[in-house]
């Protein structure tokens, strides 16, 4: 069934029915959200009857609008829980990264202080070493060589 094959009167009726249904759904959702936020119910009738009377819908459309609105509200509640857990996971991963970076900076600061004192010392399980007169920093795919202490201190440690 295509829109261009239908008579204009039928298209207008379908468009009007969809418009009224969507308005009823929005009204139901907004009213439920306001009632949930405030904790007060300002209606004397059920949501189904309120929507049915306000938009002059039959039971089928009124019930569908109310059910869709409540489904959207439940979906939003579940999504909020997922978003919160996702953000908590992101926060914990950022905290781990910060802790790792702080320990790395502390290690570099200790090495820098040992250079200031005049006796360079490196941690045992470190990628930093002194080989002869050279200072070597080993990474996974490359190795940096610094030819004297000043260059190592200012080029790498700082």
DSSP file (Angstrom, degrees, kcal/mol; ACC not computed):
  #  RESIDUE AA STRUCTURE BP1 BP2  ACC     N-H-->O    O-->H-N    N-H-->O    O-->H-N    TCO  KAPPA ALPHA  PHI   PSI    X-CA   Y-CA   Z-CA
    1    1 A X              0   0    0      0, 0.0     2,-0.3     0, 0.0     3,-0.0   0.000 360.0 360.0 360.0 126.5    0.0    0.0    0.0
    2    2 A X    >>  -     0   0    0      1,-0.1     3,-1.1     0, 0.0     4,-0.5  -0.871 360.0-127.9-117.6 148.9    1.5    3.3   -1.1
    3    3 A X  G >4 S+     0   0    0     -2,-0.3     3,-1.0     1,-0.3     8,-0.1   0.861 108.4  57.5 -62.8 -35.9    0.4    6.8   -0.1
    4    4 A X  G 34 S+     0   0    0      1,-0.2    -1,-0.3    -3,-0.0     4,-0.1   0.657 104.0  54.1 -73.4 -12.0    0.2    8.0   -3.7
    5    5 A X  G <4 S+     0   0    0     -3,-1.1    -1,-0.2     2,-0.1     2,-0.2   0.567  93.7  87.1 -93.5 -10.0   -2.4    5.2   -4.5
    6    6 A X  S << S-     0   0    0     -3,-1.0     2,-0.1    -4,-0.5    -3,-0.0  -0.578  86.7-102.6 -90.6 151.8   -4.8    6.2   -1.6
    7    7 A X     >  -     0   0    0     -2,-0.2     4,-2.1     1,-0.1     3,-0.3  -0.385  30.3-117.1 -68.8 152.3   -7.6    8.7   -1.9
    8    8 A X  H  > S+     0   0    0      1,-0.2     4,-2.6     2,-0.2     5,-0.2   0.848 113.0  56.6 -60.3 -37.9   -6.9   12.1   -0.4
    9    9 A X  H  > S+     0   0    0      1,-0.2     4,-2.1     2,-0.2    -1,-0.2   0.901 108.6  47.1 -62.3 -41.2   -9.7   11.8    2.2
   10   10 A X  H  > S+     0   0    0     -3,-0.3     4,-2.5     2,-0.2    -2,-0.2   0.899 111.5  50.8 -67.9 -41.0   -8.2    8.5    3.5
   11   11 A X  H  X S+     0   0    0     -4,-2.1     4,-2.7     2,-0.2    -2,-0.2   0.909 110.7  49.3 -61.8 -42.6   -4.7   10.1    3.7
   12   12 A X  H  X S+     0   0    0     -4,-2.6     4,-2.4     2,-0.2    -2,-0.2   0.901 111.2  49.5 -63.4 -40.6   -6.1   13.1    5.6
   13   13 A X  H  X S+     0   0    0     -4,-2.1     4,-2.4     2,-0.2    -2,-0.2   0.915 112.8  46.7 -64.9 -43.1   -8.0   10.7    8.0
   14   14 A X  H  X S+     0   0    0     -4,-2.5     4,-2.5     2,-0.2     5,-0.2   0.925 113.2  49.0 -64.9 -44.4   -4.8    8.6    8.6
   15   15 A X  H  X S+     0   0    0     -4,-2.7     4,-2.4     1,-0.2    -2,-0.2   0.905 112.4  48.0 -61.9 -41.9   -2.7   11.8    9.1
   16   16 A X  H  X S+     0   0    0     -4,-2.4     4,-2.7     2,-0.2     5,-0.2   0.914 111.1  50.7 -65.5 -42.3   -5.2   13.2   11.6
   17   17 A X  H  X S+     0   0    0     -4,-2.4     4,-2.5     1,-0.2    -2,-0.2   0.915 112.5  46.7 -62.3 -42.4   -5.4    9.9   13.5
   18   18 A X  H  X S+     0   0    0     -4,-2.5     4,-2.6     2,-0.2     5,-0.2   0.898 111.8  51.1 -66.3 -39.7   -1.6    9.7   13.8
   19   19 A X  H  X S+     0   0    0     -4,-2.4     4,-2.2    -5,-0.2    -2,-0.2   0.941 113.3  43.9 -61.7 -48.2   -1.5   13.4   14.9
   20   20 A X  H  X S+     0   0    0     -4,-2.7     4,-2.4     2,-0.2    -2,-0.2   0.907 113.4  51.8 -65.3 -41.3   -4.1   12.9   17.6
   21   21 A X  H  X S+     0   0    0     -4,-2.5     4,-2.4    -5,-0.2    -2,-0.2   0.930 111.2  46.7 -60.9 -45.9   -2.5    9.6   18.7
   22   22 A X  H  X S+     0   0    0     -4,-2.6     4,-2.6     2,-0.2    -1,-0.2   0.877 111.6  51.2 -66.6 -36.9    1.0   11.2   19.0
   23   23 A X  H  X S+     0   0    0     -4,-2.2     4,-2.6    -5,-0.2    -1,-0.2   0.917 110.9  48.7 -63.0 -41.9   -0.4   14.2   20.9
   24   24 A X  H  X S+     0   0    0     -4,-2.4     4,-2.6     2,-0.2    -2,-0.2   0.899 111.4  50.1 -63.8 -40.6   -2.2   11.8   23.3
   25   25 A X  H  X S+     0   0    0     -4,-2.4     4,-2.5     2,-0.2    -2,-0.2   0.925 112.2  46.9 -64.3 -44.6    1.1    9.9   23.7
   26   26 A X  H  X S+     0   0    0     -4,-2.6     4,-2.9     2,-0.2     5,-0.3   0.910 112.4  50.0 -63.8 -42.2    3.1   13.1   24.5
   27   27 A X  H  X S+     0   0    0     -4,-2.6     4,-2.7     1,-0.2     5,-0.2   0.933 111.7  48.3 -61.0 -45.7    0.4   14.3   26.9
   28   28 A X  H  X S+     0   0    0     -4,-2.6     4,-2.3     2,-0.2    -2,-0.2   0.917 114.1  46.0 -61.9 -44.0    0.4   10.9   28.7
   29   29 A X  H  X S+     0   0    0     -4,-2.5     4,-2.6     2,-0.2    -2,-0.2   0.944 115.0  46.1 -64.8 -48.1    4.2   10.9   28.9
   30   30 A X  H  X S+     0   0    0     -4,-2.9     4,-2.6     1,-0.2     5,-0.2   0.909 113.5  48.9 -62.9 -42.4    4.5   14.5   30.1
   31   31 A X  H  X S+     0   0    0     -4,-2.7     4,-2.5    -5,-0.3     5,-0.2   0.930 112.8  47.5 -63.5 -44.9    1.7   14.1   32.6
   32   32 A X  H  X S+     0   0    0     -4,-2.3     4,-2.4    -5,-0.2    -2,-0.2   0.904 112.5  49.7 -62.8 -41.0    3.3   10.9   34.0
   33   33 A X  H  X S+     0   0    0     -4,-2.6     4,-2.5     2,-0.2    -2,-0.2   0.915 111.8  47.7 -65.2 -42.6    6.7   12.6   34.2
   34   34 A X  H  X S+     0   0    0     -4,-2.6     4,-2.6     2,-0.2     6,-0.3   0.908 113.5  48.1 -64.6 -41.2    5.4   15.6   36.0
   35   35 A X  H  X S+     0   0    0     -4,-2.5     4,-2.3    -5,-0.2     5,-0.4   0.892 112.1  49.3 -66.4 -38.7    3.5   13.4   38.5
   36   36 A X  H  < S+     0   0    0     -4,-2.4    -2,-0.2    -5,-0.2    -1,-0.2   0.913 113.6  46.5 -66.4 -41.6    6.5   11.3   39.1
   37   37 A X  H  < S+     0   0    0     -4,-2.5    -2,-0.2     1,-0.2    -1,-0.2   0.926 121.5  35.2 -65.2 -45.8    8.7   14.4   39.6
   38   38 A X  H  < S-     0   0    0     -4,-2.6    -2,-0.2     2,-0.2    -1,-0.2   0.763  96.7-135.0 -83.3 -24.9    6.3   16.1   42.0
   39   39 A X     <  +     0   0    0     -4,-2.3     2,-0.4    -5,-0.3    -3,-0.2   0.591  68.4 112.9  80.4   9.6    5.0   13.0   43.7
   40   40 A X        -     0   0    0     -5,-0.4     2,-0.7    -6,-0.3    -1,-0.3  -0.918  58.9-146.7-119.1 142.6    1.4   14.4   43.4
   41   41 A X        +     0   0    0     -2,-0.4    -9,-0.0     1,-0.1    -6,-0.0  -0.925  15.2 179.6-107.0 110.6   -1.4   13.1   41.3
   42   42 A X        +     0   0    0     -2,-0.7     2,-0.3     2,-0.0    -1,-0.1   0.445  54.5  92.5 -90.1  -0.3   -3.6   16.0   40.1
   43   43 A X        -     0   0    0      1,-0.1     4,-0.1     2,-0.1    -2,-0.1  -0.681  57.2-160.3 -96.0 148.0   -6.0   13.8   38.2
   44   44 A X  S    S+     0   0    0     -2,-0.3     2,-0.2     2,-0.1    -1,-0.1   0.662  80.2  48.9 -93.9 -19.8   -9.3   12.4   39.6
   45   45 A X  S    S-     0   0    0      1,-0.2    -2,-0.1     2,-0.0     2,-0.0  -0.612  98.3 -84.6-112.0 172.4   -9.5    9.7   36.9
   46   46 A X     >  -     0   0    0     -2,-0.2     4,-2.3     1,-0.1     5,-0.2  -0.267  40.6-109.2 -70.9 164.7   -7.0    7.2   35.5
   47   47 A X  H  > S+     0   0    0      1,-0.2     4,-2.7     2,-0.2     5,-0.3   0.889 118.7  56.3 -62.4 -38.9   -4.6    8.2   32.8
   48   48 A X  H  > S+     0   0    0      1,-0.2     4,-2.3     2,-0.2    -1,-0.2   0.936 110.9  42.1 -59.4 -48.2   -6.5    6.0   30.3
   49   49 A X  H  > S+     0   0    0      2,-0.2     4,-2.4     1,-0.2     5,-0.2   0.874 113.0  53.7 -68.9 -36.6   -9.8    7.8   31.0
   50   50 A X  H  X S+     0   0    0     -4,-2.3     4,-2.6     2,-0.2     5,-0.2   0.938 112.9  42.9 -62.3 -47.2   -8.1   11.2   31.0
   51   51 A X  H  X S+     0   0    0     -4,-2.7     4,-2.2     1,-0.2     6,-0.3   0.903 113.0  53.6 -65.3 -41.3   -6.5   10.6   27.6
   52   52 A X  H  X>S+     0   0    0     -4,-2.3     5,-1.3    -5,-0.3     4,-0.6   0.913 115.5  38.6 -61.2 -44.3   -9.7    9.1   26.2
   53   53 A X  H  <5S+     0   0    0     -4,-2.4     3,-0.3     3,-0.2    -2,-0.2   0.903 115.8  50.5 -74.3 -42.1  -11.8   12.1   27.2
   54   54 A X  H  <5S+     0   0    0     -4,-2.6    -2,-0.2    -5,-0.2    -3,-0.2   0.884 124.1  27.4 -67.1 -38.4   -9.3   14.8   26.4
   55   55 A X  H  <5S-     0   0    0     -4,-2.2    -1,-0.2    -5,-0.2    -2,-0.2   0.341 102.0-124.7-106.0   5.3   -8.5   13.6   22.9
   56   56 A X  T  <5 +     0   0    0     -4,-0.6     2,-0.3    -3,-0.3    -3,-0.2   0.931  56.0 154.7  47.6  56.8  -11.9   11.9   22.1
   57   57 A X      < -     0   0    0     -5,-1.3    -1,-0.2    -6,-0.3     2,-0.1  -0.717  44.5-112.5-105.9 158.8  -10.2    8.6   21.3
   58   58 A X     >  -     0   0    0     -2,-0.3     4,-2.4     1,-0.1     5,-0.3  -0.324  41.6 -94.2 -80.2 175.4  -11.7    5.1   21.6
   59   59 A X  H  > S+     0   0    0      1,-0.2     4,-2.6     2,-0.2     5,-0.3   0.858 121.5  56.3 -60.5 -37.4  -10.3    2.6   24.1
   60   60 A X  H  > S+     0   0    0      2,-0.2     4,-2.3     1,-0.2    -1,-0.2   0.954 113.0  37.8 -61.9 -52.8   -7.9    1.0   21.7
   61   61 A X  H  > S+     0   0    0      2,-0.2     4,-2.6     1,-0.2     5,-0.2   0.895 117.1  51.2 -68.8 -40.2   -6.0    4.2   20.8
   62   62 A X  H  X S+     0   0    0     -4,-2.4     4,-2.3     2,-0.2     5,-0.2   0.932 113.0  45.7 -62.7 -45.3   -6.2    5.7   24.3
   63   63 A X  H  X S+     0   0    0     -4,-2.6     4,-2.7    -5,-0.3     5,-0.2   0.907 112.5  51.1 -65.1 -41.1   -4.8    2.5   25.8
   64   64 A X  H  X S+     0   0    0     -4,-2.3     4,-2.6    -5,-0.3     5,-0.2   0.915 110.6  48.8 -62.5 -42.1   -2.1    2.3   23.1
   65   65 A X  H  X S+     0   0    0     -4,-2.6     4,-2.2     2,-0.2    -2,-0.2   0.928 114.0  45.5 -63.6 -45.1   -1.0    5.9   23.8
   66   66 A X  H  X S+     0   0    0     -4,-2.3     4,-2.3     2,-0.2    -2,-0.2   0.911 114.0  49.1 -65.5 -42.4   -0.8    5.3   27.5
   67   67 A X  H  X S+     0   0    0     -4,-2.7     4,-2.2     2,-0.2    -2,-0.2   0.900 111.6  48.5 -66.0 -40.9    1.1    2.0   27.1
   68   68 A X  H  X S+     0   0    0     -4,-2.6     4,-2.4    -5,-0.2    -1,-0.2   0.903 111.1  51.1 -65.3 -39.7    3.6    3.5   24.7
   69   69 A X  H  X S+     0   0    0     -4,-2.2     4,-2.1    -5,-0.2    -2,-0.2   0.918 111.8  46.2 -63.5 -42.9    4.2    6.5   27.1
   70   70 A X  H  X S+     0   0    0     -4,-2.3     4,-2.4     2,-0.2    -1,-0.2   0.866 111.2  53.0 -69.0 -33.6    4.8    4.2   30.0
   71   71 A X  H  X S+     0   0    0     -4,-2.2     4,-2.5     2,-0.2    -2,-0.2   0.906 109.4  48.9 -65.5 -40.8    7.1    2.0   27.9
   72   72 A X  H  X S+     0   0    0     -4,-2.4     4,-2.5     2,-0.2    -2,-0.2   0.903 111.1  50.5 -63.9 -40.7    9.1    5.1   26.9
   73   73 A X  H  X S+     0   0    0     -4,-2.1     4,-2.0     2,-0.2    -2,-0.2   0.917 111.6  46.8 -64.8 -42.9    9.3    6.1   30.6
   74   74 A X  H  X S+     0   0    0     -4,-2.4     4,-2.4     2,-0.2    -2,-0.2   0.898 111.3  52.6 -64.9 -39.6   10.5    2.7   31.6
   75   75 A X  H  X S+     0   0    0     -4,-2.5     4,-2.8     1,-0.2    -2,-0.2   0.917 108.4  50.2 -61.7 -43.4   13.0    2.7   28.8
   76   76 A X  H  X S+     0   0    0     -4,-2.5     4,-2.3     2,-0.2    -1,-0.2   0.890 109.4  51.7 -62.4 -39.0   14.4    6.0   30.0
   77   77 A X  H  X S+     0   0    0     -4,-2.0     4,-1.7     2,-0.2    -2,-0.2   0.928 112.3  45.2 -63.3 -45.2   14.7    4.7   33.5
   78   78 A X  H  X S+     0   0    0     -4,-2.4     4,-2.3     1,-0.2    -2,-0.2   0.901 111.9  52.3 -65.7 -40.5   16.6    1.7   32.3
   79   79 A X  H  X S+     0   0    0     -4,-2.8     4,-3.0     1,-0.2    -1,-0.2   0.890 106.2  54.2 -63.0 -38.4   18.8    3.8   30.1
   80   80 A X  H  X S+     0   0    0     -4,-2.3     4,-2.5     2,-0.2    -1,-0.2   0.905 107.9  50.0 -61.7 -40.3   19.6    6.1   33.0
   81   81 A X  H  X S+     0   0    0     -4,-1.7     4,-2.4     2,-0.2    -2,-0.2   0.919 112.5  47.2 -62.8 -42.7   20.8    3.1   35.0
   82   82 A X  H  X S+     0   0    0     -4,-2.3     4,-2.4     2,-0.2    -2,-0.2   0.913 111.8  50.1 -65.0 -41.8   23.0    2.0   32.1
   83   83 A X  H  X S+     0   0    0     -4,-3.0     4,-2.6     2,-0.2    -2,-0.2   0.906 110.7  50.1 -62.7 -41.5   24.4    5.5   31.6
   84   84 A X  H  X S+     0   0    0     -4,-2.5     4,-2.4     2,-0.2    -2,-0.2   0.934 112.2  46.0 -63.4 -46.4   25.2    5.8   35.3
   85   85 A X  H  X S+     0   0    0     -4,-2.4     4,-2.0     1,-0.2    -1,-0.2   0.883 112.4  52.0 -65.7 -35.7   27.0    2.4   35.3
   86   86 A X  H  X S+     0   0    0     -4,-2.4     4,-2.3     2,-0.2    -2,-0.2   0.922 110.8  46.9 -64.2 -44.2   28.9    3.3   32.1
   87   87 A X  H  X S+     0   0    0     -4,-2.6     4,-2.7     2,-0.2    -2,-0.2   0.877 109.7  53.7 -66.9 -36.9   30.0    6.6   33.6
   88   88 A X  H  X S+     0   0    0     -4,-2.4     4,-2.4     2,-0.2    -1,-0.2   0.906 109.5  48.7 -63.5 -39.5   31.1    4.9   36.8
   89   89 A X  H  X S+     0   0    0     -4,-2.0     4,-2.2     2,-0.2    -2,-0.2   0.918 111.9  48.8 -63.8 -43.4   33.2    2.5   34.7
   90   90 A X  H  X S+     0   0    0     -4,-2.3     4,-2.2     1,-0.2    -2,-0.2   0.904 110.5  51.1 -63.0 -40.8   34.7    5.4   32.8
   91   91 A X  H  X S+     0   0    0     -4,-2.7     4,-2.5     1,-0.2    -2,-0.2   0.923 110.1  48.9 -63.0 -44.6   35.5    7.2   36.1
   92   92 A X  H  X S+     0   0    0     -4,-2.4     4,-2.2     1,-0.2    -1,-0.2   0.888 111.2  50.0 -65.3 -36.9   37.2    4.1   37.6
   93   93 A X  H  X S+     0   0    0     -4,-2.2     4,-2.2     2,-0.2    -1,-0.2   0.890 111.0  48.9 -68.9 -36.3   39.3    3.7   34.4
   94   94 A X  H  X S+     0   0    0     -4,-2.2     4,-2.7     2,-0.2    -2,-0.2   0.894 110.0  52.3 -67.0 -39.0   40.3    7.4   34.5
   95   95 A X  H  X S+     0   0    0     -4,-2.5     4,-2.5     2,-0.2    -2,-0.2   0.911 109.6  49.0 -62.4 -41.5   41.3    7.0   38.2
   96   96 A X  H  X S+     0   0    0     -4,-2.2     4,-2.5     2,-0.2    -2,-0.2   0.920 111.8  48.9 -62.7 -42.8   43.4    4.0   37.3
   97   97 A X  H  X S+     0   0    0     -4,-2.2     4,-2.5     2,-0.2    -2,-0.2   0.907 111.3  49.6 -64.4 -41.6   45.1    5.9   34.5
   98   98 A X  H  X S+     0   0    0     -4,-2.7     4,-2.7     2,-0.2    -1,-0.2   0.909 110.8  50.1 -62.3 -42.3   45.7    8.9   36.8
   99   99 A X  H  X S+     0   0    0     -4,-2.5     4,-2.3     1,-0.2    -2,-0.2   0.923 111.5  48.1 -62.9 -43.3   47.2    6.6   39.5
  100  100 A X  H  X S+     0   0    0     -4,-2.5     4,-2.0     1,-0.2    -1,-0.2   0.908 112.8  48.3 -63.0 -41.9   49.5    5.0   36.9
  101  101 A X  H  X S+     0   0    0     -4,-2.5     4,-2.6     2,-0.2    -2,-0.2   0.886 109.9  52.5 -67.5 -38.3   50.6    8.4   35.6
  102  102 A X  H  X S+     0   0    0     -4,-2.7     4,-2.6     2,-0.2    -2,-0.2   0.913 109.3  48.8 -63.4 -42.2   51.3    9.6   39.1
  103  103 A X  H  X S+     0   0    0     -4,-2.3     4,-2.3     2,-0.2    -1,-0.2   0.903 111.6  49.9 -65.6 -38.6   53.5    6.7   39.9
  104  104 A X  H  X S+     0   0    0     -4,-2.0     4,-2.4     2,-0.2    -2,-0.2   0.921 112.1  47.4 -63.4 -43.4   55.4    7.2   36.7
  105  105 A X  H  X S+     0   0    0     -4,-2.6     4,-2.3     2,-0.2    -2,-0.2   0.878 110.9  51.5 -66.0 -37.5   55.8   10.9   37.5
  106  106 A X  H  X S+     0   0    0     -4,-2.6     4,-2.2     2,-0.2    -1,-0.2   0.908 109.8  50.1 -63.6 -41.6   57.0   10.1   41.0
  107  107 A X  H  X S+     0   0    0     -4,-2.3     4,-2.0     1,-0.2    -2,-0.2   0.930 112.1  46.8 -62.4 -45.6   59.5    7.6   39.6
  108  108 A X  H  X S+     0   0    0     -4,-2.4     4,-2.4     1,-0.2    -1,-0.2   0.865 110.3  53.7 -64.9 -35.5   60.8   10.2   37.2
  109  109 A X  H  X S+     0   0    0     -4,-2.3     4,-2.6     2,-0.2    -1,-0.2   0.894 107.4  50.7 -66.7 -38.9   61.0   12.8   40.0
  110  110 A X  H  X S+     0   0    0     -4,-2.2     4,-2.0     2,-0.2    -2,-0.2   0.908 111.2  48.4 -64.0 -40.9   63.1   10.5   42.1
  111  111 A X  H  X S+     0   0    0     -4,-2.0     4,-1.7     2,-0.2    10,-0.3   0.919 111.1  50.8 -63.9 -42.5   65.5    9.9   39.2
  112  112 A X  H  X S+     0   0    0     -4,-2.4     4,-2.2     1,-0.2    -2,-0.2   0.917 109.0  51.0 -61.4 -44.3   65.7   13.7   38.6
  113  113 A X  H  X S+     0   0    0     -4,-2.6     4,-1.9     1,-0.2    -1,-0.2   0.868 107.2  53.5 -62.5 -36.0   66.4   14.3   42.3
  114  114 A X  H  X>S+     0   0    0     -4,-2.0     5,-1.5     1,-0.2     4,-0.7   0.856 108.5  50.3 -67.4 -32.3   69.2   11.7   42.1
  115  115 A X  H  <5S+     0   0    0     -4,-1.7     3,-0.5     2,-0.2    -2,-0.2   0.885 107.9  53.0 -68.4 -38.9   70.7   13.6   39.2
  116  116 A X  H  <5S+     0   0    0     -4,-2.2    -2,-0.2     1,-0.2    -1,-0.2   0.885 107.6  51.4 -63.5 -37.7   70.5   16.8   41.2
  117  117 A X  H  <5S-     0   0    0     -4,-1.9    -1,-0.2    -5,-0.2    -2,-0.2   0.691 117.8-115.9 -72.8 -18.2   72.4   15.2   44.0
  118  118 A X  T  <5S+     0   0    0     -4,-0.7     2,-0.5    -3,-0.5    -3,-0.2   0.423  90.2  93.4 100.0  -1.4   75.1   14.1   41.5
  119  119 A X      < -     0   0    0     -5,-1.5     2,-0.1     2,-0.0    -2,-0.1  -0.818  67.3-147.9-125.1  90.8   74.6   10.3   41.8
  120  120 A X        -     0   0    0     -2,-0.5     2,-0.4    -5,-0.2    -9,-0.1  -0.365  20.1-178.5 -62.3 128.4   72.2    9.1   39.1
  121  121 A X        -     0   0    0    -10,-0.3     2,-0.4   -11,-0.1    -7,-0.2  -0.986   8.6-163.1-130.1 141.0   70.1    6.1   40.3
  122  122 A X        -     0   0    0     -2,-0.4     8,-0.1    -8,-0.1     4,-0.0  -0.926  29.1-102.7-121.9 146.3   67.5    4.1   38.3
  123  123 A X    >   -     0   0    0     -2,-0.4     3,-0.9     1,-0.1     5,-0.2  -0.294  33.3-119.3 -62.2 154.1   64.8    1.7   39.6
  124  124 A X  T 3  S+     0   0    0      1,-0.3     2,-0.7     3,-0.0    -1,-0.1   0.931 108.3  41.2 -65.8 -48.1   65.6   -2.0   39.0
  125  125 A X  T 3  S+     0   0    0      2,-0.0    -1,-0.3     0, 0.0     2,-0.3  -0.287  94.1 121.4 -96.2  49.5   62.7   -2.9   36.8
  126  126 A X    <   -     0   0    0     -3,-0.9    -4,-0.0    -2,-0.7    12,-0.0  -0.723  69.1-132.5-112.0 158.7   62.8    0.2   34.7
  127  127 A X  S    S+     0   0    0     -2,-0.3    11,-2.6    10,-0.0     2,-0.5   0.334  86.8  90.8 -88.2   7.3   63.3    0.9   31.0
  128  128 A X  E     +A  137   0A   0      9,-0.2     2,-0.3    -5,-0.2    -2,-0.2  -0.889  53.7 158.7-105.2 131.4   65.9    3.5   32.0
  129  129 A X  E     -A  136   0A   0      7,-2.5     7,-2.9    -2,-0.5     2,-0.5  -0.963  38.5-129.1-146.0 161.3   69.5    2.5   32.3
  130  130 A X  E     -A  135   0A   0     -2,-0.3     2,-0.6     5,-0.2     5,-0.2  -0.975  23.4-175.8-113.7 120.5   73.0    3.9   32.2
  131  131 A X  E >   -A  134   0A   0      3,-2.2     3,-1.9    -2,-0.5     2,-0.4  -0.901  62.2 -54.7-118.5 101.8   75.3    2.0   29.9
  132  132 A X  T 3  S-     0   0    0     -2,-0.6     0, 0.0     1,-0.3     0, 0.0  -0.554 120.8 -20.0  68.2-123.6   78.9    3.3   30.1
  133  133 A X  T 3  S+     0   0    0     -2,-0.4     2,-0.3    -3,-0.1    -1,-0.3   0.423 123.8  88.3 -94.1   0.0   78.7    7.1   29.5
  134  134 A X  E <   -A  131   0A   0     -3,-1.9    -3,-2.2    14,-0.1     2,-0.5  -0.679  67.3-140.9-102.7 152.7   75.3    6.9   27.8
  135  135 A X  E     -AB 130 146A   0     11,-2.8    11,-3.1    -2,-0.3     2,-0.4  -0.962  24.0-161.6-110.7 127.3   71.8    7.0   29.2
  136  136 A X  E     -AB 129 145A   0     -7,-2.9    -7,-2.5    -2,-0.5     2,-0.5  -0.914  14.9-169.9-119.1 133.2   69.4    4.6   27.5
  137  137 A X  E     -AB 128 144A   0      7,-2.7     7,-3.0    -2,-0.4     2,-0.5  -0.981  15.4-157.6-119.3 117.9   65.6    4.6   27.5
  138  138 A X  E     + B   0 143A   0    -11,-2.6     5,-0.2    -2,-0.5     2,-0.2  -0.850  13.9 175.9-104.2 125.2   64.1    1.4   26.0
  139  139 A X        -     0   0    0      3,-2.9    -2,-0.0    -2,-0.5     0, 0.0  -0.524  46.9 -92.2-109.1-178.2   60.6    1.4   24.6
  140  140 A X  S    S+     0   0    0     -2,-0.2     3,-0.1     1,-0.2    -1,-0.0   0.935 120.1  14.8 -63.6 -46.7   58.8   -1.5   22.8
  141  141 A X  S    S+     0   0    0      1,-0.1     2,-0.3    -3,-0.0    -1,-0.2   0.457 128.9  31.4-112.5  -2.0   59.7   -0.5   19.3
  142  142 A X        -     0   0    0      2,-0.0    -3,-2.9     0, 0.0     2,-0.4  -0.972  58.4-142.2-150.9 165.2   62.6    2.0   19.7
  143  143 A X  E     -B  138   0A   0     -2,-0.3     2,-0.4    -5,-0.2    -5,-0.2  -0.998  13.3-151.0-132.6 128.0   65.5    2.9   22.0
  144  144 A X  E     -B  137   0A   0     -7,-3.0    -7,-2.7    -2,-0.4     2,-0.5  -0.839   9.6-161.1 -99.4 135.6   66.5    6.5   22.8
  145  145 A X  E     -B  136   0A   0     -2,-0.4     2,-0.5    -9,-0.2    -9,-0.2  -0.968   2.9-165.4-118.7 128.1   70.2    7.2   23.6
  146  146 A X  E     -B  135   0A   0    -11,-3.1   -11,-2.8    -2,-0.5     3,-0.0  -0.953  10.6-152.2-113.2 131.1   71.3   10.3   25.4
  147  147 A X  S    S+     0   0    0     -2,-0.5     2,-0.3   -13,-0.2    -1,-0.1   0.692  72.7  15.0 -83.3 -20.2   75.0   11.1   25.3
  148  148 A X  S  > S-     0   0    0    -13,-0.1     4,-2.0     1,-0.1     3,-0.2  -0.971  79.2-104.3-150.0 166.7   75.3   13.0   28.5
  149  149 A X  H  > S+     0   0    0     -2,-0.3     4,-3.1     1,-0.2     5,-0.2   0.853 115.3  55.2 -61.6 -39.8   73.5   13.6   31.8
  150  150 A X  H  > S+     0   0    0      1,-0.2     4,-2.6     2,-0.2     5,-0.4   0.920 109.3  47.2 -61.1 -44.6   72.3   17.1   30.9
  151  151 A X  H  > S+     0   0    0      2,-0.2     4,-2.5     1,-0.2     5,-0.4   0.907 114.8  46.5 -64.9 -41.6   70.7   16.0   27.7
  152  152 A X  H  X>S+     0   0    0     -4,-2.0     4,-2.0     3,-0.2     5,-1.8   0.926 114.0  48.3 -64.4 -45.9   69.0   13.0   29.4
  153  153 A X  I  <>S+     0   0    0     -4,-3.1     5,-1.7     3,-0.2    -2,-0.2   0.936 123.2  30.3 -62.8 -48.6   67.8   15.2   32.3
  154  154 A X  I  <5S+     0   0    0     -4,-2.6    -2,-0.2    -5,-0.2    -1,-0.2   0.813 124.1  45.6 -83.9 -31.0   66.4   18.0   30.1
  155  155 A X  I  <5S+     0   0    0     -4,-2.5    -3,-0.2    -5,-0.4    -2,-0.2   0.840 131.8  10.4 -82.4 -34.3   65.4   16.0   27.1
  156  156 A X  I  <5S+     0   0    0     -4,-2.0    -3,-0.2    -5,-0.4    -2,-0.1   0.825 126.1  46.4-111.5 -53.9   63.6   13.1   28.8
  157  157 A X  I   <       0   0    0     -5,-1.8    -3,-0.2     1,-0.3    -4,-0.1   0.880 360.0 360.0 -65.7 -40.0   63.1   13.6   32.5
  158  158 A X      <       0   0    0     -5,-1.7    -1,-0.3    -6,-0.2    -4,-0.1   0.506 360.0 360.0 -73.2 360.0   61.7   17.2   32.2
